[in-house]
Structures are given as structure tokens and as C-alpha cells.
Amino acid sequence: MSDNYPVDSNELRNKGTKGVMAAAGGIGLWGVNALLSVPVLGWIIGGALVVFGVSGILGKTKTDRASGALMTAAGAAGLVSIVLPGLRSFLLGTGGFALIAYGAWNIFKFVKGLRERA
């Protein structure tokens, strides 16, 4: 019976999940970028992100390591903002935009797949 559907339900579910999570991650990255622009608070948040990110890198699952690496990179960018504030803003802003674009593309593919199934 599943042969009648042009789109696999697992693939469709993965597209929807990736789309929502990537878009939320991009918005979150923009939020972190805004918080890191506050001088002293940004340095504290950057240091905390590095510490929590390193603990995530040491995690057991692939997802823990990936999210830990992302947190460490965002924290390191926050600490670099002490010396080069424009670099942090550019990197996190561009990264947030890329994640939102990737999420929007996956959501588009999800909706297209839903219409094909109907």
C-alpha cells in the first residue's frame, strides 16, 4: 500500500524536522549574536558557551558532538569579539541566515511532499 505514495513518510518527516530545527537554530544564532554584542555580558556568555560546548563535544552521540561544536564556535566567536567585533557579527549573522535558508528549503520540500501525498 505504501507503493501508492510518491513520497516516503520517513523522508517527509525528516524534511519537516530538519526544516523546523534549522530555522529555529538560525533564529537562536541571531539571538546569541545580539546578546554577544553587549560588552561584558557578551564575554561572559561567550565563555559559558565555550565551556558547555566542550562538554557537548565530549558527549557520546553524534548529535551531542555536533551541537557542542556549534556552541563552542559561537562562544569562541563571542570571545573574539573582544578584539574583532565586526568578525563575530558577520560570522554569526551569516551563519544564522544560512540556517534559516536551509530550514526554509526543507520546509518547502516538506510542504511539497505533503501536497504530493494528498
C-alpha positions in Angstrom: 0.0 0.0 0.0 2.9 2.3 0.6 3.8 2.0 -3.1 0.9 4.3 -3.9 2.6 7.3 -2.2 5.1 9.2 -4.3 7.0 10.4 -1.1 8.2 8.2 1.7 6.7 9.2 5.0 10.1 8.9 6.8 11.7 11.2 4.3 8.9 13.6 4.6 9.2 13.5 8.4 12.9 14.1 8.2 12.5 17.1 5.9 10.0 18.7 8.3 12.1 18.1 11.3 15.3 19.4 9.7 13.4 22.5 8.4 12.0 23.5 11.8 15.2 22.7 13.7 17.4 24.6 11.2 15.1 27.6 11.2 14.9 27.7 15.0 18.7 27.3 15.2 19.2 30.2 12.8 16.9 32.4 14.9 18.7 31.3 18.0 22.1 32.1 16.5 20.8 35.6 15.7 19.7 35.9 19.3 23.1 34.8 20.6 24.7 37.3 18.2 22.5 40.1 19.7 23.4 39.1 23.3 27.1 38.9 22.5 27.1 42.5 21.3 26.6 43.6 24.9 30.2 44.3 26.1 30.7 42.5 29.4 27.6 40.2 29.2 28.8 39.1 25.8 32.2 38.0 27.1 30.5 36.0 30.0 28.0 34.4 27.6 30.9 33.6 25.2 32.9 31.9 27.9 29.9 29.9 29.1 29.1 28.7 25.6 32.7 27.5 25.2 32.6 25.6 28.4 29.2 24.0 27.7 30.2 23.4 24.1 33.4 21.5 25.1 31.3 19.3 27.4 29.0 18.6 24.4 31.9 17.7 22.2 32.9 15.1 24.8 29.4 13.6 24.5 28.6 10.1 23.3 26.2 10.7 20.5 26.9 12.4 17.1 24.2 15.0 17.8 25.8 15.9 21.1 29.2 16.4 19.4 27.7 18.4 16.6 25.7 20.8 18.9 28.7 21.0 21.2 31.0 22.1 18.3 28.4 24.7 17.3 28.2 26.0 20.8 31.9 26.1 21.1 32.3 28.0 17.8 29.6 30.6 18.8 31.3 31.0 22.2 34.7 31.4 20.6 33.2 34.0 18.2 31.9 35.8 21.2 35.3 35.9 22.9 36.9 37.0 19.7 34.5 40.0 19.7 36.7 41.5 22.4 39.4 42.1 19.7 37.4 41.9 16.4 33.7 42.8 17.0 32.9 43.0 13.3 34.1 39.5 12.6 31.7 38.0 15.2 28.8 39.9 13.9 29.4 38.9 10.3 30.1 35.2 11.1 27.1 34.7 13.4 24.8 36.8 11.2 25.8 34.9 8.1 25.5 31.5 9.9 22.1 32.4 11.2 20.9 33.4 7.7 22.3 30.2 6.2 20.5 28.1 8.8 17.2 29.9 8.2 17.6 29.5 4.4 18.3 25.8 4.8 15.3 25.4 7.1 13.1 27.2 4.7 14.2 25.0 1.9 13.5 21.9 3.9 10.1 23.2 5.0 9.3 24.0 1.3 10.2 20.4 0.4 8.1 19.1 3.3 5.0 21.1 2.1 5.6 20.0 -1.5 5.8 16.4 -0.3 2.6 16.7 1.7 0.8 18.1 -1.4 2.1 15.2 -3.5 0.7 12.7 -0.9 -2.7 14.3 -0.9 
